[in-house]
């Protein structure tokens, strides 16, 4: 470890499962990078729904992961673990984590780090890893979304949604989204959605059928679950793929499988946090090759709603759970 590094750092701890008020600043020793890891001096950390679930007690860290919340950061490499040759001290990186991001320093496997795209600040870069790893893994690795195909994104104004709309549009797909309210509709349209459907007023199944000449869409990215499941099957085209990344309305429901059989549908989904480093390394390579050039030239831009000081993590969680934001919420360590 670099002798110039401090011995202690500020982190955000979850004092006990519960509401946002249970996120409290504490002092802890700096973590040490294990072999194959880097130590990052965090400039900015992303706030994500899984962080809220962890705070509530519903999404515990995988074995060996930090109990500190936070699944993505951007900052500078401060120290190298044994065997790391892909990075050097001082490099600007953004990284996907299994935990530990709500802190002034964190460790990350070297293969899960990516260079900050040209032209982006560290704040902007912190908005990238969790959503881009998730969207790429689910839309392109699992759902095999192709140029020319149609995509419906539920929660289009969320961090995941704003990423999915831009990425799919940039790679040649026709994109629709569901949102709640006119401000979010306008945001999705500006990001490249052909139509944003207000789920509070309109039936998205009927709207999708009208927009596609009664064909349906090829892929649906859903984080809602519950009563959306059967409706999603109705909105899919023949050979359509339904991908789950969350279930805000519940994971259990009664399901009529007839549309799955009649239309030869695929239902899939994934979580990212507990997957092996090797899996995430492959996703990182695809992002750096295919997506980072699009970000660098401005074809895809991180959408940031608000940046909070690290000590105000509770306020960031409260805003996220209000569903009033568009895009990403971030925590700034400075």
C-alpha positions as CSV (number, residue, x, y, z in Angstrom):
1,X,0.0,0.0,0.0
2,X,1.1,3.5,-0.7
3,X,2.4,5.1,2.5
4,X,0.8,8.4,1.4
5,X,-2.7,7.0,1.7
6,X,-4.7,7.8,4.8
7,X,-5.3,5.0,7.4
8,X,-9.0,5.9,7.7
9,X,-11.9,6.8,5.4
10,X,-15.5,7.9,5.6
11,X,-18.1,5.3,4.5
12,X,-21.9,5.0,4.6
13,X,-23.0,2.1,6.8
14,X,-26.4,0.5,7.0
15,X,-27.0,0.6,10.8
16,X,-29.9,-1.9,10.6
17,X,-32.5,-3.0,7.9
18,X,-35.0,-0.2,7.4
19,X,-35.6,3.2,5.9
20,X,-33.2,5.7,4.3
21,X,-32.5,7.2,7.8
22,X,-30.5,4.0,8.5
23,X,-27.7,5.1,6.2
24,X,-25.1,6.8,8.5
25,X,-21.6,8.1,7.9
26,X,-18.9,6.2,9.8
27,X,-15.1,6.0,9.9
28,X,-13.4,2.8,8.8
29,X,-9.9,1.6,7.9
30,X,-9.0,1.7,4.2
31,X,-9.5,-1.7,2.5
32,X,-6.5,-3.4,1.0
33,X,-6.6,-4.6,-2.6
34,X,-6.3,-8.4,-2.9
35,X,-4.4,-10.1,-5.7
36,X,-6.0,-9.1,-9.0
37,X,-7.7,-6.0,-7.5
38,X,-7.1,-2.3,-7.5
39,X,-7.8,0.3,-4.8
40,X,-9.8,3.2,-6.1
41,X,-9.9,6.7,-4.6
42,X,-13.6,7.3,-5.2
43,X,-14.7,10.6,-6.7
44,X,-18.3,9.7,-7.3
45,X,-20.5,6.6,-6.6
46,X,-23.7,5.6,-8.3
47,X,-27.0,5.0,-6.4
48,X,-29.0,2.0,-7.6
49,X,-32.2,0.2,-6.7
50,X,-30.3,-2.8,-5.4
51,X,-28.7,-0.5,-2.8
52,X,-32.2,0.3,-1.5
53,X,-33.1,-3.4,-1.4
54,X,-29.9,-4.1,0.5
55,X,-30.7,-1.3,3.0
56,X,-34.1,-2.8,3.5
57,X,-32.6,-6.2,4.3
58,X,-33.8,-7.8,1.0
59,X,-30.6,-8.1,-1.0
60,X,-27.6,-9.2,1.2
61,X,-24.1,-8.9,-0.3
62,X,-22.7,-12.1,-1.7
63,X,-20.1,-14.0,0.4
64,X,-16.9,-12.0,0.6
65,X,-18.3,-8.7,-0.5
66,X,-18.3,-5.5,1.5
67,X,-21.3,-4.8,3.7
68,X,-21.0,-1.1,2.5
69,X,-23.6,-0.4,-0.2
70,X,-22.6,0.8,-3.6
71,X,-22.2,-1.1,-6.9
72,X,-20.4,1.4,-9.1
73,X,-17.8,4.2,-8.7
74,X,-15.5,6.4,-10.7
75,X,-12.2,7.7,-9.4
76,X,-8.5,7.2,-9.7
77,X,-6.4,4.1,-9.1
78,X,-4.6,4.6,-5.7
79,X,-2.9,1.2,-5.2
80,X,-2.5,-2.1,-7.1
81,X,-3.0,-5.6,-5.8
82,X,-0.5,-8.4,-6.6
83,X,-0.4,-9.3,-10.3
84,X,-2.3,-6.3,-11.6
85,X,-0.6,-5.1,-14.8
86,X,-3.6,-3.7,-16.7
87,X,-3.8,-0.5,-14.6
88,X,-1.3,1.9,-13.0
89,X,-1.6,4.3,-10.1
90,X,-3.3,7.5,-11.2
91,X,-5.4,6.0,-14.0
92,X,-9.0,7.4,-14.2
93,X,-11.4,4.5,-14.1
94,X,-15.0,3.6,-13.5
95,X,-15.8,0.2,-12.0
96,X,-18.5,-2.3,-11.3
97,X,-18.5,-3.6,-7.7
98,X,-20.1,-6.2,-5.6
99,X,-20.3,-3.6,-2.8
100,X,-18.3,-0.9,-1.0
101,X,-18.9,2.1,-3.3
102,X,-20.4,4.4,-0.7
103,X,-16.9,5.3,0.6
104,X,-13.9,7.4,0.0
105,X,-11.9,4.4,-1.2
106,X,-13.0,0.9,-2.4
107,X,-11.5,-2.1,-4.0
108,X,-12.5,-3.6,-7.4
109,X,-11.3,-6.6,-9.5
110,X,-9.1,-5.1,-12.2
111,X,-11.1,-6.7,-15.0
112,X,-14.3,-5.0,-13.8
113,X,-12.7,-1.5,-14.3
114,X,-13.0,0.5,-17.5
115,X,-11.3,3.6,-18.6
116,X,-13.3,6.8,-18.2
117,X,-14.5,7.5,-21.8
118,X,-12.9,10.4,-23.5
119,X,-14.6,13.7,-22.8
120,X,-16.4,12.5,-19.6
121,X,-15.9,13.8,-16.1
122,X,-15.6,11.4,-13.2
123,X,-19.1,12.3,-12.2
124,X,-20.5,11.3,-15.6
125,X,-18.4,8.1,-15.6
126,X,-19.8,7.0,-12.3
127,X,-23.3,6.8,-13.9
128,X,-22.1,4.2,-16.4
129,X,-21.0,0.8,-14.9
130,X,-24.1,-0.7,-13.2
131,X,-26.6,0.3,-15.9
132,X,-24.4,-0.5,-18.9
133,X,-23.2,-3.8,-17.6
134,X,-26.9,-4.7,-16.8
135,X,-28.4,-3.5,-20.1
136,X,-25.7,-5.1,-22.2
137,X,-25.9,-8.4,-20.4
138,X,-29.6,-8.7,-20.6
139,X,-30.5,-7.1,-24.0
140,X,-27.6,-8.3,-26.0
141,X,-26.2,-11.4,-24.3
142,X,-29.5,-12.9,-23.2
143,X,-32.2,-11.4,-25.4
144,X,-30.0,-11.2,-28.5
145,X,-31.5,-7.9,-29.6
146,X,-30.6,-7.2,-33.2
147,X,-30.5,-4.1,-35.4
148,X,-33.9,-3.5,-36.9
149,X,-35.8,-5.3,-34.1
150,X,-38.2,-3.6,-31.8
151,X,-37.7,-3.1,-28.0
152,X,-40.1,-2.1,-25.2
153,X,-38.4,-0.7,-22.1
154,X,-40.5,-0.5,-18.9
155,X,-39.4,2.2,-16.5
156,X,-37.9,4.2,-19.4
157,X,-36.9,7.2,-17.3
158,X,-34.9,5.2,-14.7
159,X,-31.1,4.8,-14.9
160,X,-31.5,1.4,-16.6
161,X,-34.3,2.8,-18.8
162,X,-32.4,5.8,-20.1
163,X,-29.4,3.6,-20.8
164,X,-31.4,1.0,-22.6
165,X,-33.2,3.5,-24.8
166,X,-30.0,5.2,-25.9
167,X,-28.0,2.0,-26.4
168,X,-30.7,0.2,-28.4
169,X,-31.4,3.3,-30.5
170,X,-27.6,3.8,-31.2
171,X,-27.3,0.1,-32.3
172,X,-30.2,0.2,-34.7
173,X,-33.3,-0.9,-32.9
174,X,-36.7,0.8,-32.8
175,X,-37.4,1.6,-29.1
176,X,-40.6,2.2,-27.1
177,X,-40.9,2.9,-23.4
178,X,-43.4,3.1,-20.5
179,X,-43.2,5.9,-18.0
180,X,-45.3,7.8,-15.5
181,X,-46.0,11.4,-16.4
182,X,-45.4,14.0,-19.2
183,X,-42.0,15.1,-18.0
184,X,-40.7,11.5,-18.2
185,X,-42.4,11.0,-21.6
186,X,-40.5,14.0,-23.0
187,X,-37.2,12.8,-21.5
188,X,-37.6,9.4,-23.2
189,X,-38.5,10.9,-26.5
190,X,-35.4,13.2,-26.4
191,X,-33.2,10.1,-25.7
192,X,-34.4,8.3,-28.8
193,X,-37.6,6.5,-27.9
194,X,-40.1,6.5,-30.8
195,X,-43.0,6.6,-28.3
196,X,-43.3,6.8,-24.6
197,X,-46.5,5.4,-23.1
198,X,-47.9,6.8,-19.8
199,X,-48.8,3.6,-17.9
200,X,-51.1,5.7,-15.7
201,X,-53.4,6.6,-18.5
202,X,-52.8,4.2,-21.4
203,X,-52.8,0.4,-21.9
204,X,-49.3,-0.3,-23.1
205,X,-50.4,-3.6,-24.8
206,X,-52.9,-1.8,-26.9
207,X,-50.4,1.0,-27.7
208,X,-47.7,-1.5,-28.8
209,X,-50.1,-3.4,-31.0
210,X,-51.1,-0.1,-32.7
211,X,-47.4,1.0,-33.1
212,X,-46.3,-2.3,-34.6
213,X,-49.3,-3.1,-36.8
214,X,-50.6,-5.7,-34.4
215,X,-47.2,-7.6,-34.6
216,X,-45.8,-6.8,-31.1
217,X,-42.2,-6.1,-30.1
218,X,-39.3,-8.5,-30.4
219,X,-37.9,-7.8,-26.9
220,X,-39.2,-6.4,-23.6
221,X,-36.9,-5.3,-20.8
222,X,-39.0,-5.4,-17.6
223,X,-38.2,-4.5,-14.0
224,X,-41.9,-4.4,-12.9
225,X,-43.1,-8.1,-12.8
226,X,-46.4,-8.8,-11.0
227,X,-49.4,-8.1,-13.2
228,X,-47.1,-6.9,-16.1
229,X,-46.0,-10.5,-16.9
230,X,-49.1,-11.7,-18.7
231,X,-49.5,-8.3,-20.4
232,X,-45.9,-8.5,-21.6
233,X,-46.6,-11.9,-23.2
234,X,-49.5,-10.3,-25.1
235,X,-47.3,-7.4,-26.3
236,X,-44.5,-9.7,-27.7
237,X,-44.2,-10.7,-31.3
238,X,-43.7,-14.3,-32.4
239,X,-40.3,-15.5,-31.3
240,X,-40.2,-12.6,-28.8
241,X,-38.0,-12.4,-25.7
242,X,-39.0,-11.2,-22.3
243,X,-36.1,-10.3,-20.0
244,X,-36.4,-9.7,-16.3
245,X,-34.0,-7.6,-14.2
246,X,-36.3,-6.8,-11.2
247,X,-39.9,-7.2,-10.0
248,X,-41.1,-4.0,-8.3
249,X,-44.7,-5.3,-8.4
250,X,-43.8,-8.8,-7.1
251,X,-42.0,-11.9,-8.2
252,X,-45.0,-14.3,-8.0
253,X,-48.1,-14.4,-10.1
254,X,-50.4,-16.8,-11.9
255,X,-49.3,-17.3,-15.5
256,X,-51.1,-18.5,-18.6
257,X,-48.4,-20.3,-20.6
258,X,-50.5,-20.6,-23.8
259,X,-49.0,-17.4,-25.4
260,X,-45.5,-18.7,-24.7
261,X,-46.2,-21.9,-26.7
262,X,-48.3,-20.3,-29.4
263,X,-45.8,-17.6,-30.1
264,X,-42.6,-19.5,-29.2
265,X,-41.6,-16.9,-26.7
266,X,-38.5,-16.9,-24.4
267,X,-38.7,-15.7,-20.8
268,X,-35.3,-15.1,-19.3
269,X,-33.6,-12.8,-16.8
270,X,-30.5,-12.4,-14.7
271,X,-28.8,-10.8,-11.7
272,X,-25.3,-9.5,-12.0
273,X,-23.9,-9.0,-8.5
274,X,-22.9,-12.5,-7.6
275,X,-21.7,-13.6,-11.0
276,X,-18.0,-14.5,-11.4
277,X,-15.4,-11.9,-12.2
278,X,-14.7,-13.7,-15.5
279,X,-18.3,-13.2,-16.6
280,X,-18.2,-9.5,-15.8
281,X,-14.8,-9.2,-17.5
282,X,-16.3,-10.5,-20.8
283,X,-19.1,-7.9,-20.5
284,X,-16.5,-5.2,-19.8
285,X,-14.6,-6.1,-22.9
286,X,-17.7,-5.8,-25.1
287,X,-18.6,-2.5,-23.5
288,X,-15.2,-1.1,-24.2
289,X,-15.1,-2.3,-27.8
290,X,-18.7,-1.5,-28.8
291,X,-20.2,1.0,-26.4
292,X,-17.4,3.2,-25.1
293,X,-16.7,4.7,-28.6
294,X,-20.4,5.7,-28.8
295,X,-20.1,7.4,-25.4
296,X,-16.9,9.1,-26.3
297,X,-18.3,10.8,-29.4
298,X,-21.6,11.8,-27.6
299,X,-24.0,9.3,-29.3
300,X,-24.8,8.0,-25.8
301,X,-24.8,10.3,-22.8
302,X,-25.2,9.5,-19.1
303,X,-28.4,11.1,-17.7
304,X,-27.8,12.5,-14.2
305,X,-30.7,13.8,-12.2
306,X,-28.9,14.9,-9.0
307,X,-25.6,14.6,-7.2
308,X,-25.6,14.4,-3.4
309,X,-22.7,14.7,-1.0
310,X,-21.7,11.2,0.3
311,X,-23.0,12.1,3.8
312,X,-26.5,12.7,2.3
313,X,-26.9,9.1,1.0
314,X,-30.2,8.9,2.9
315,X,-31.6,11.8,0.9
316,X,-30.5,10.1,-2.3
317,X,-32.3,6.9,-1.3
318,X,-35.5,8.8,-0.4
319,X,-35.5,10.5,-3.8
320,X,-35.0,7.2,-5.6
321,X,-37.8,5.5,-3.7
322,X,-40.1,8.4,-4.6
323,X,-39.7,7.7,-8.3
324,X,-39.5,11.4,-9.1
325,X,-36.1,11.2,-10.7
326,X,-35.1,10.9,-14.3
327,X,-31.8,9.0,-14.9
328,X,-29.1,8.5,-12.3
329,X,-28.5,9.7,-8.7
330,X,-24.9,10.0,-7.6
331,X,-22.9,10.5,-4.4
332,X,-19.9,12.9,-4.4
333,X,-17.1,12.2,-2.0
334,X,-15.5,15.7,-2.2
